[in-house]
Amino acid sequence: MEYRIEHDSMGEVRVPAEKYWGAQTQRSHENFKIGVGLETMPREITRAFGVLKKAAAKANHALRPEKMTAEKLAAISVACDEVISGALNEHFPLVVWQTGSGTQSNMNANEVIANRGNELAGKKLLHPNDDINMSQSSNDTFPTAMHIAAVEALEERVLPALNAFIETLLRLEKENEGIVKSGRTHLQDATPITFSQEISGWRASLERDRQLIEMSIQPLCELALGGTAVGTGLNAPKGFDCEVAKQVSAITGRSFVTAGNKFHALTSKDELVFAHGALKALAADLMKIANDVRWLASGPRDGLGEIFIPENEPGSSIMPGKVNPTQCEAVTMVAVQVMGNDVAVSMAASQGNFELNVFMPVCIYNFLQSARLLGDCMVSFEKNCVSGIRANREKMAHNLHNSLMLVTALNPYIGYENAAKTAKKAYKENISLKEACVALGFLTAERFDEVFHPEEMV
């Protein structure tokens, strides 16, 4: 491998000749060999740095054109567009497990954009600190990248998948109207419910999760950029914070604004905790829905067997013909991961000391993993399982009419205690509710038939 010599304030460093990164990136690359190849800084963050560096250059050009010239802006803009597109991903090698402020990833972006911009300009035009990092600090750029990446992940990955899932459930509701089945509470038989009502519970849960996620996006649209090192805005021109937020909005097509209090924006991560809480709520509901689906599909002969789900792959290496609810299992594993991530996000957010939080990389790493996993698993679950759910009407009818909890319909006619005696006798002697009720003398056979209509109990 060929190398070139780069330097920073600590001296000279050898850097692979074909890479755009510089001395500070190389030092981090060598000093933090933790999770290399597995836990690289998320590409959503790399992209967000491309957005904010381009926005900063545009704001600097508007406010201090003598320093950020049109020539510099043009070179920076092209390099940033390449970062945004992912064309330069190989030049961002740093892992999550680095400085807690994300300084090295900020410098990684500064060095790559400067060196690529110089290559485009055909001369030494740009300096990583003086030009690409102009009016900025790692302490305000990294939290800004976190918010940009979080908003894009929620709006581009999670919400579209969630909306498609909800639409499928709405279709299933309509297709299964009028099918009455046994309800269940505490995993025990309960009074009847329609299958469409059961599905509506799933759908309404996801609609509420969508509402919570949408509520969490607005606070994330506040950007720390302009606070520089400790929130005072040192070395940034007046109005830079508002102008750079406007430029980020123009580049992303979203409504970002400057944070009202930069001291809060640098040290607190409460917006991410709140948003991840909404993701955790979604994970909890997906866990519930996936478990319901696999319970209802259990069998095929010795389980509930009330629904059919798509058979996607063989389920056993030893039991021929076995098929498992694998999509449900994937969803529940994702839910567990998201719940674990919520602890990491919360703990990381609690570690703000004085004017800075120094757990930012691990905070956004877990947040983005949750968003990515939830989006992907909802697409997979909806496509490979939920969309193909079919009611087993025969089994639903059998279970409904075999349920002892239908005795609840007799409460108004024979009272709670007599109804309980009826259910216990029917269960103990393995006879029908009608036979038990008549044998106990509570109702005649004719009167029982007049008042006992399970399909009307919903």
N, C-alpha and C positions, 0 to 999 in steps of 0.2 A: 504494500500500500504506500502511495506517495503522500507526503505531508507538506503543509506550509506552516510558516511561523506567524502566529497571531499574538497580540499582546493586550494586556489590560493593566490596571493600576498596580497589580502584584508582580508583573513581569511577563516574560514570553512563555507561550504554550504551543506545542505541536498540535495541529488540527488536520484531520483527513483532507486532502487537497480538493476532493470533489464535493465537500459539504460546505453549505453556506454559513453554518454557525461559526462562532468565534471563540475567544479565549474563555469567557465566563461559562458558556455552555459546556465547553470541553472539560473545565474543572469540575463542574457538577456531574457530568457524564462519568468521570473517573472516580469521583468521591462518593457517589451514592449508587452503588451497585446493589440495589434492593428491589427485587421484583422485576428485574430487567427483562424486557420482552413480553411481560405479562401485564404489568401495571404502568404503562406509559401514560403520561398526562393525557386525559381524554381529548380526542380530536375536536370535540365540541368547544373545548377551551382554546385549542389552537386556532380554530376558525374565528372564535370571538375576539382573539387578539388581533387577527387580521382586520376585523371590523373596526375595533376601537383605535388601532394605530392609524388606519386610513382616516377615520373621523377626526382624530387628534391632529393629523397633518392638515386636514382641511380647515379645522378651527384655527390652528396656528397661522395658516396662510391668511385667513380673514383678519386676524387680530395683530399679527406681527409679520407682515409680508417681507420685511427686510431680512428676517432670519429664515423664515420658511418661504423660500422663493418659489415661483411657478415651476422652475426646472426641478427643484427638489420634490415638490408636491407630485409632479407627474411621475417621477421615478418611484416614489413611495407608493403611489396609488396603484401602479401596475403590479409591483411586488406584493402589495397587500391583497389585491384581487387573486393572485396566485395562491396566497396563503388561504384565503377564504374558500377557494375552489377545491383545496386539498392537494393541489399539484405539488406542493412543497412539503408534504407530510413527512417524508423521509429525513427532512432536516430538523425535525423536532423530536429528539431521541430521549428527552429527560423523563424520569419516572415521577410518580406522585410523591414518593417518599424522599423529599428534599426539604429545603427551607420552608417553614410553615407560612411564610408570607407569599410564597410563589415567586420570589425575586428572580430565581434562576430561569423560570419559564418566561418571565417578562423580558429578561435579557436575551433569552433564546430567540424570542420574537424580534427584539431590537436588532440583534446581530444578523439574523437571516434576512430581514427586510433591508437592512443597510447593505449587506454584501450583494444581495440579488439586485437591489436598486443601482448599486455602483456598476455591476455587470451590464445592466441595461443602459446606463448612461455612458458606459465606456470610459469611465474615469473615477477617481476617488472623490465622489460628490457628497456622500452621506456618512455621518458618524452615528454609531448605535445610540450613544447617550445624548449627544448634543442635538441630533435631528429627529431620530425615531422616537426617542423618549422625551422630547421637548415638552415642557409644561406638565410632566407626569412624574409619578413615582410608582414603583412596584406596589406600594401600599394602597394606591387607589386604582391602578390598572387591573390587578388580579381580582379584587372584589367586583369590579365592573365586568370583567370577562365572565365571572361566575354568574352574574345576573343575566347577562345577554344569553349565555349558554342555557341557563335554566329556563328562561322564557321560551327560547326556541325549542327546547326539548319538550316542554309541556304542550306548546301549540302545534308542533309539527309531528311529534311521535305519539304522545299520550292521548290527546283529545281526538284526533282523527280515528284512532283505533277504538276508543271508547264510544264515539258516535256510531261507528259501524256496528259494534256489539249491541248497542241499544236498539238500533234499527232492526237487527235480526230478532231480538226479543219481542219487539212490537209485532213483527210478522208472525212469530210463534204464538203470541197471545191470540191474534185473530184466527189463526188456523185451528186453535184448540178450544174455542169458545163452546161452552155447554157440556164439556166432558167433566163429570163429577167423580171425584176420587176421595180417598180417605186422607184427612189431614193428620199431621203428626206433631206432637210436642213432647219434649224430653225423650225423643226416640221411641215414644209409645203412641199407640193409636189415639186419635183425637176426632173431633167432629168433622164432617165433610167440608171439602173445599173444591172449587173447580180448578182444573189444571191451568186454565188461563189466569185465574187469580194468583196461583202459585208463581207463575211466570211473571206476573205483574209486580210481585214483590221483588224479584230479581231486578227487573227493569227500573223500578223506582229507586232502588238502592244505588244503581249506577248513575241514574240521573242526578241524585243528590251528590254523589261523588264528583260528577262533572261540575256541578254548581260550586262545590268547595274548591276544586282546582281553579276554576275561573276566578273565584274571589281571591285566590292566592297570587294571581299573576300581576295585578296592579302594583302591589308593594315591590315586586321584583323589577318593575320598570323604572325604579329610582336608581340612579347610577352614582357611584362614589367618585367618578372621574372629576378632577378639579380640586380634590382635597389634598393632593400630593402626599407628603410624607406623614403628617400627623393630623390632617384635617384643616389646616389653616390656609391651604392653597399657595404656600410659598413657591415662588418661581413660576407661577402660572399667571398670565395676564388677566386683568379684570374682564369678567364675562366669559372666560374660557369654559367654565363648567356648563353654562347654559348653551353655548354655541356647540360644544362637543356632543352634548346630548341630542341637539337638533340634527347634527350630522350622523350620529348613530341611527337615529330614527329614519333618516333619509336612506341610508345604506340598507337597513334591515326591513324597511316598510312597516315598522312597528312604532308605537308611541312611547318612547323613552323620555324621561325627564331627569334633571339633575336632582340629587338628594338634597332635601331641605337642610339637613344637618350632617355635614361631612364627618364630624367626630363620631357620630353614631354609625355612619356608613362604613367607616374603616374598621371599627372594632366589634360591631354587633352583626350577627348573622341570623337575627330573628326571622327575617323574611324567608330565608331558606328553611328554617325549622318549621315555620308555619306551612309553607308549600309542601315540604316533605310529609308533614302530618296529613295533608290531603291525599298524598300518594299512599300513605300507610292506610288511610281509611278505605281507599280503593282496593288495596291489597287485601284488607280484611273482608271486604264484600266479595271479592273474587274467590277468596278461600272458601267462603260460605257457599257461593254458587257452585263452585267446582265440586265441593263435597256433596251438596244436594244432588247434583247430576250423577255422580258416581254411586251414591246410595240408591237413587231411583233406578239406575241401570243395573244394579247388582243382580247377580244370578249366573247364568241365565235361568236356572230352574230353582235354585235354593236361596235366592235373594228376593228383593222386592220386585224387580223385573217390571216396573211400571212404565219405563220408557226404553226405547231402542236408541242407541247412539252408533255412529259410524264405526266400522271395524277397520282400523288402519294398518295394523301389523300383528303378526303372531305374538301371543303374550307369554309363552313359556318355552324353554328349551327342553323340557321333559314331559309336559302335559299337552298332548296333541289337541288342536282345536281350541285351546284357551285363548281368549281375547281380553285384554285389560283396558281400563279407562285411562290410557296413558296421557292424553291431553289434560285431563283433570289433575293428574299427578304432577305434570309440569307446572301447571298454574299454582298448585299449592306449594311447590318448592320455591317458585318465584316469590310468592307471598311471604314465605318464611324469610327469604333473603332481604326483601324490602323492610320487613319488620326489624331485622338485625341492622340494616343500614340506618334505620331511623334512630337507633341508639347511638350509632357512630356520628351521625349528623348532629344530634342533640348534644352529645358530649363535646364535639369539636366546637360547636357554637358557644358553649359555656366557657371556652378558654380564651376569651378576650382579656388581655392584660393592658391596662392603661389605654394607650391610643391605637392598639392594633390587635387583631386576632391572628394567632400564628398556627392555626390548624386549618387553614383555608383549603389546601390541596386535598386533604382527606375528606373534608366536608363536601366539596363539589364532586369529587370522585364517586362517593357513595350516592349522592343525589342523582347524578347523571346515570349511574348504573341502574338505579331504581326506575327512572323514567324510561330507560332503554328496555329493560326487562319487562316492565308492565306493558309498554306499547307492543313489543314483539309477542308476548304471551297472549295478549288479547286478540291480536290478529290470528295467531295460530289456533287458539281455542275456538274462536268464532268460525273460522274457515273449516277446521278439521273435526269439530265436534258439535258445537251448539247449533250451527245451521242445519245439521242433519238429524236433530232430535225428532223422534216420532213417538206419539203416545201409544202404549200397549193398552188399548181400550178394554180388551177382555180381562186382562189382569187387574186393571184399575177397578172395573166393575166387581170382580170377585173379591178383591180386598175391601172395597167399600161395604159390600153387603155382609162380609164376614166380621166387620168391626163391631166390637161390643160397645164402643162409645156412641153408636147410634142411639143407645138407650137414653141419651140426653134429650132426645125429642119427646120422651115420655114424661119428663119432669113436670110440665104444666098439668098433666092428667093424673099422675099417681104419686107425685112428690119425689124429692131427691132421695130420701132413704129407701123408699120402695123401689125406685129405679136402680139404686145400688144393689139391692137384694136380687133384683132381676138379672143384672149383669153378672153378679157373682155365681148365681145358680146356673146361668147359661154357660159360663166358663167352666165351672166345676164339673158339670154333667155333659159338656160338649153338645149342647142343644142350642136351638135358635133363641133369640130374644123373645120371639112371639110365643114359643113353646113354654119358656120360663115364666113369662108374664101371665099367661093363661093358667099355668099350673099353680102359680101363687095366688090366683084369684083376684089379681089387680084389675084386669080388663078381660072382656070376652074376646073371642077371636075376631068377631065382626068389628067391635070397637077398635081393636088394635089396628086392623087394616085401614080403618077410617082415619086414624091420627098419625100413623107411622109412614112417612114418605121421605126417605133419605135424600132424594134429589132436590127436595124443597128446603133442606137445611142450610143451603149455602146463601 
